[in-house]
Amino acid sequence: MSALHHTHAETAVYTHGHHESVLRSHTWRTAANSAAYLLGSLRPHQRILDVGCGPGTITADLAALVPDGHVTGVDRAPEILDRARAMAAGRGLDNVSFAVADAHALDHPDDTFDVVHAHQVLQHVGDPVRALREMRRVCRPGGVVAVRDSDYAAMTWYPHVPGLDDWLDLYRRVARSNGGEPDAGRRLKSWAREAGFSEVTASAGTWCYSTPEERAWWSELWADRTVASAYAERATASGHADHKQLAAVAAAWREWGRAEDGWFVVLHGELLCRA
């Protein structure tokens, strides 16, 4: 997921890391499938900050939508920004730039941007209210802060595969032990109000995986992530699971992926906050 790494004592460790199985998911994301709630607010001349931009696929889409403006993508991980720069260059975009930054202390003056956007970031930071205050600070008066986060407890699927219940329980425990909040989607409005926003438009969005191709892609990336990513390392190092348990969860994902009537929905909370 697009997210920041942090080193502050009060901040979280990014649960997923940047294993290939994670980037497989991150690079699938577009403005259309991950930021549709924001697109009606965009204007060609705007300056946009994309916080926790990851490999930059959404960032590049935003840049294409503001041809007379500029988009700055920031992330805590320098290595992922190299990938983002290469991708933007490959698309011929000259109105986008990338920099290392911390969501809790953005390196920009007050009132710099027309739009500040963060996709799947607040669930991974140690102090989401502080991050939202920073996003509000660098957004000009009348501008928009747009955030979207999934809500793991609200994810649902069919058919019932017991091992996926184990996956959900394990993921939520590991994410919380890393300092994050996996059920962030339902909390966004509360966090925004605490951060000082008074004009907040809340909505919800989904990703749905059901076709044979979607099931294969979603199940395999989670099966691989469960046994081979930074998430797997943190699950075992923290004592939440052993390798046998992780292998069982990966097998459950593949079992679900083979189900012809398989259906999986990811629920997201979304906010447009007027600065």
Backbone torsions as a table, in degrees:
resi	resn	phi	psi	omega
1	MET	NA	147.0	176.2
2	SER	-60.3	121.9	-176.4
3	ALA	-163.8	165.3	-179.4
4	LEU	-103.8	148.9	168.5
5	HIS	-95.8	147.4	-177.6
6	HIS	-135.6	153.7	178.7
7	THR	-117.2	-7.4	178.0
8	HIS	-61.4	150.3	176.9
9	ALA	-61.5	-31.7	-175.5
10	GLU	-89.6	3.0	-175.6
11	THR	-106.7	170.7	-171.5
12	ALA	-96.0	162.2	170.0
13	VAL	-92.4	132.0	-179.6
14	TYR	-65.6	118.5	-169.7
15	THR	-64.7	-37.6	-169.4
16	HIS	-84.9	-33.9	-171.7
17	GLY	71.9	-166.3	-176.6
18	HIS	-124.6	38.2	172.7
19	HIS	-59.8	156.5	-179.6
20	GLU	-53.7	-36.4	-179.1
21	SER	-66.3	-27.6	176.7
22	VAL	-77.2	-46.6	179.9
23	LEU	-64.3	-27.3	175.4
24	ARG	-57.0	-38.6	178.3
25	SER	-78.2	-45.8	-175.2
26	HIS	-62.2	-40.6	-176.3
27	THR	-77.1	-10.8	174.0
28	TRP	-74.8	-21.5	-172.2
29	ARG	-74.9	136.8	178.3
30	THR	-129.8	168.8	174.4
31	ALA	-62.1	-35.1	-178.1
32	ALA	-67.7	-43.1	-175.9
33	ASN	-93.1	-5.8	-175.9
34	SER	-131.9	-8.8	-179.0
35	ALA	-142.4	28.4	-177.4
36	ALA	-58.7	-33.9	-178.6
37	TYR	-64.0	-20.3	-178.4
38	LEU	-93.5	-26.0	-165.2
39	LEU	-60.4	-33.0	179.2
40	GLY	-67.8	-14.7	179.5
41	SER	-92.4	-5.4	-174.4
42	LEU	-84.3	145.1	176.6
43	ARG	-130.8	150.7	-170.8
44	PRO	-57.7	-26.5	-172.2
45	HIS	-95.5	1.1	-167.2
46	GLN	-73.4	152.4	169.9
47	ARG	-100.5	126.1	-173.7
48	ILE	-123.1	138.9	170.5
49	LEU	-110.3	124.0	177.7
50	ASP	-107.2	104.4	-174.2
51	VAL	-86.8	129.1	-178.2
52	GLY	70.9	49.9	-168.7
53	CYS	-74.6	-17.3	-179.6
54	GLY	56.6	-137.2	-176.7
55	PRO	-73.8	-1.4	165.7
56	GLY	86.0	14.0	-178.5
57	THR	-68.5	-42.3	176.5
58	ILE	-68.5	-41.1	179.5
59	THR	-55.1	-46.8	-179.4
60	ALA	-64.8	-40.0	177.2
61	ASP	-61.9	-40.7	178.5
62	LEU	-63.6	-39.9	179.3
63	ALA	-62.5	-38.9	178.7
64	ALA	-66.2	-25.9	-178.7
65	LEU	-86.3	-10.8	176.2
66	VAL	-125.4	66.3	-172.0
67	PRO	-62.2	-24.2	178.4
68	ASP	-98.3	4.0	-179.5
69	GLY	-113.7	-152.3	-178.1
70	HIS	-152.6	144.4	177.3
71	VAL	-121.3	131.6	174.4
72	THR	-111.3	120.7	175.8
73	GLY	-101.0	131.4	179.4
74	VAL	-127.7	146.3	177.6
75	ASP	-153.4	157.4	179.8
76	ARG	-77.4	-21.1	-173.1
77	ALA	-99.6	108.2	-177.6
78	PRO	-58.7	-36.0	-174.5
79	GLU	-66.2	-32.7	179.8
80	ILE	-74.4	-26.0	178.6
81	LEU	-69.7	-29.8	175.0
82	ASP	-61.5	-40.9	177.8
83	ARG	-65.9	-40.9	179.6
84	ALA	-63.2	-43.3	179.3
85	ARG	-61.8	-42.9	-179.1
86	ALA	-64.6	-39.9	179.9
87	MET	-65.5	-44.7	179.5
88	ALA	-64.3	-40.2	178.0
89	ALA	-63.4	-39.2	178.9
90	GLY	-64.5	-25.5	177.3
91	ARG	-90.7	0.3	176.3
92	GLY	72.7	25.7	-178.7
93	LEU	-88.2	127.1	179.8
94	ASP	-113.8	9.0	-179.8
95	ASN	-116.4	33.9	179.2
96	VAL	-139.3	141.2	177.0
97	SER	-140.1	163.3	-175.7
98	PHE	-134.3	147.3	-179.3
99	ALA	-153.4	155.0	174.4
100	VAL	-77.2	136.1	179.8
101	ALA	-159.3	163.7	178.5
102	ASP	-114.4	127.4	-177.8
103	ALA	-60.1	-25.8	-178.5
104	HIS	-81.8	-12.6	-177.5
105	ALA	-153.3	77.5	-175.9
106	LEU	-70.8	141.4	-175.9
107	ASP	-89.1	54.2	-179.0
108	HIS	-141.3	148.1	176.6
109	PRO	-67.4	165.1	173.9
110	ASP	-57.1	148.9	169.3
111	ASP	59.8	38.5	-176.2
112	THR	-87.8	-35.1	-168.6
113	PHE	-117.1	151.6	173.9
114	ASP	-80.8	-33.7	-178.9
115	VAL	-136.5	133.5	171.7
116	VAL	-120.7	124.4	-171.5
117	HIS	-123.8	141.0	175.1
118	ALA	-144.6	120.0	-178.7
119	HIS	-112.0	120.3	178.8
120	GLN	56.9	44.6	-179.3
121	VAL	-111.2	-48.3	-170.5
122	LEU	-64.2	-24.8	177.0
123	GLN	-68.0	-17.7	-174.7
124	HIS	-106.9	-6.7	-178.0
125	VAL	-95.9	153.4	-176.7
126	GLY	-74.2	-25.3	-178.1
127	ASP	-136.1	80.9	-176.4
128	PRO	-62.9	-30.7	179.0
129	VAL	-67.4	-43.2	176.9
130	ARG	-61.8	-40.9	178.3
131	ALA	-62.3	-41.6	178.3
132	LEU	-65.7	-37.0	176.4
133	ARG	-62.8	-39.3	177.1
134	GLU	-65.6	-42.1	178.2
135	MET	-62.6	-39.2	177.3
136	ARG	-66.0	-39.2	-177.8
137	ARG	-62.0	-42.3	-175.1
138	VAL	-86.6	-2.5	177.6
139	CYS	-92.9	134.8	-178.0
140	ARG	-67.6	154.1	175.4
141	PRO	-56.4	130.5	-176.4
142	GLY	88.5	-8.7	177.7
143	GLY	-77.2	-175.3	-173.8
144	VAL	-125.2	130.6	167.5
145	VAL	-104.3	122.1	-175.1
146	ALA	-119.8	123.3	-179.6
147	VAL	-131.7	145.6	179.3
148	ARG	-143.1	128.7	178.5
149	ASP	-141.5	144.0	176.0
150	SER	-74.5	168.0	-179.7
151	ASP	-133.8	101.0	-171.0
152	TYR	-62.7	-40.3	-178.6
153	ALA	-64.2	-20.9	-179.1
154	ALA	-94.1	-2.6	176.7
155	MET	-66.7	144.4	-177.8
156	THR	-143.2	154.5	-175.1
157	TRP	-155.7	166.1	175.4
158	TYR	-149.7	144.6	-1.7
159	PRO	-76.9	170.1	180.0
160	HIS	-71.9	117.7	174.8
161	VAL	-118.4	110.0	-173.7
162	PRO	-51.4	-35.7	-178.4
163	GLY	-64.0	-22.6	177.1
164	LEU	-75.9	-29.0	170.8
165	ASP	-61.3	-40.9	177.4
166	ASP	-64.0	-39.7	177.7
167	TRP	-59.4	-48.4	-176.1
168	LEU	-64.4	-43.5	178.8
169	ASP	-62.3	-44.0	-179.2
170	LEU	-65.3	-46.5	-178.0
171	TYR	-59.4	-45.2	-177.6
172	ARG	-63.8	-38.2	179.0
173	ARG	-67.8	-42.6	179.9
174	VAL	-65.5	-45.0	-179.0
175	ALA	-60.8	-42.1	-179.8
176	ARG	-69.4	-35.1	177.8
177	SER	-67.1	-23.1	176.1
178	ASN	-84.8	-2.5	177.3
179	GLY	97.7	5.3	-178.6
180	GLY	-98.3	-177.5	178.5
181	GLU	-132.6	96.5	-175.0
182	PRO	-65.8	-23.1	178.3
183	ASP	-97.5	49.0	-173.8
184	ALA	-71.9	-32.9	-172.4
185	GLY	-51.9	-43.8	-178.2
186	ARG	-73.2	-16.3	-175.3
187	ARG	-97.1	-8.4	-172.7
188	LEU	-56.6	-46.1	-177.5
189	LYS	-61.8	-42.2	178.9
190	SER	-62.8	-44.9	179.1
191	TRP	-62.4	-41.0	-178.8
192	ALA	-65.0	-40.4	178.0
193	ARG	-63.8	-41.1	178.6
194	GLU	-66.1	-29.6	-179.9
195	ALA	-78.5	-5.8	174.6
196	GLY	107.4	3.2	177.1
197	PHE	-78.7	132.1	178.0
198	SER	-106.4	-23.6	179.5
199	GLU	-110.9	100.0	-173.4
200	VAL	-127.3	126.1	174.3
201	THR	-108.0	113.9	-176.7
202	ALA	-101.7	142.1	176.4
203	SER	-147.5	-176.1	178.3
204	ALA	-139.4	150.3	177.3
205	GLY	-140.4	162.6	-177.8
206	THR	-134.2	156.6	160.8
207	TRP	-113.2	134.4	-179.9
208	CYS	-124.8	129.0	179.9
209	TYR	-119.2	116.6	-175.2
210	SER	-145.8	-31.5	179.8
211	THR	-66.7	161.1	178.3
212	PRO	-54.2	-40.2	-179.0
213	GLU	-68.3	-42.5	179.2
214	GLU	-65.3	-42.0	-179.8
215	ARG	-63.8	-43.3	-179.6
216	ALA	-62.6	-44.9	-178.1
217	TRP	-64.7	-50.2	-176.0
218	TRP	-67.1	-43.0	-178.2
219	SER	-69.7	-39.8	-179.1
220	GLU	-70.1	-38.5	-179.5
221	LEU	-67.2	-35.8	177.6
222	TRP	-74.9	-34.7	175.5
223	ALA	-62.4	-45.4	179.5
224	ASP	-67.3	-41.3	-179.6
225	ARG	-61.6	-35.5	-176.3
226	THR	-67.1	-29.4	-175.9
227	VAL	-111.4	-12.4	-169.7
228	ALA	-130.1	-3.6	-174.0
229	SER	-100.8	-178.3	174.4
230	ALA	-60.4	-32.5	176.3
231	TYR	-58.1	-44.6	179.0
232	ALA	-62.7	-42.0	179.2
233	GLU	-62.3	-41.8	-178.5
234	ARG	-72.3	-33.2	178.2
235	ALA	-63.7	-40.8	-179.4
236	THR	-79.6	-41.8	-177.6
237	ALA	-63.7	-32.3	-179.2
238	SER	-86.4	-2.6	178.2
239	GLY	81.1	11.9	-179.6
240	HIS	-78.7	-23.8	180.0
241	ALA	-159.6	156.7	172.0
242	ASP	-106.7	176.5	-175.0
243	HIS	-64.0	-33.2	178.3
244	LYS	-65.0	-41.7	178.5
245	GLN	-66.2	-40.3	177.9
246	LEU	-64.3	-39.7	178.1
247	ALA	-63.3	-36.5	178.5
248	ALA	-66.4	-39.4	177.6
249	VAL	-65.1	-43.0	177.9
250	ALA	-60.8	-39.5	178.1
251	ALA	-64.9	-37.5	177.8
252	ALA	-63.1	-41.1	177.1
253	TRP	-60.5	-43.2	-179.2
254	ARG	-69.1	-33.9	175.5
255	GLU	-62.2	-45.4	178.2
256	TRP	-62.5	-41.2	-178.0
257	GLY	-62.4	-26.6	179.4
258	ARG	-83.0	-11.3	-176.4
259	ALA	-73.2	120.6	-176.8
260	GLU	-65.6	-24.9	177.3
261	ASP	-99.2	19.5	-178.4
262	GLY	-66.3	141.3	-177.4
263	TRP	-151.9	130.1	-179.2
264	PHE	-138.0	132.2	179.7
265	VAL	-125.7	131.9	173.9
266	VAL	-104.7	120.2	177.3
267	LEU	-92.4	138.7	176.8
268	HIS	-124.1	140.3	163.1
269	GLY	-85.7	144.9	-179.4
270	GLU	-136.5	142.1	177.6
271	LEU	-136.0	138.3	163.9
272	LEU	-112.5	114.4	-175.8
273	CYS	-111.6	125.4	178.8
274	ARG	-83.0	122.6	-177.0
275	ALA	-74.7	NA	NA
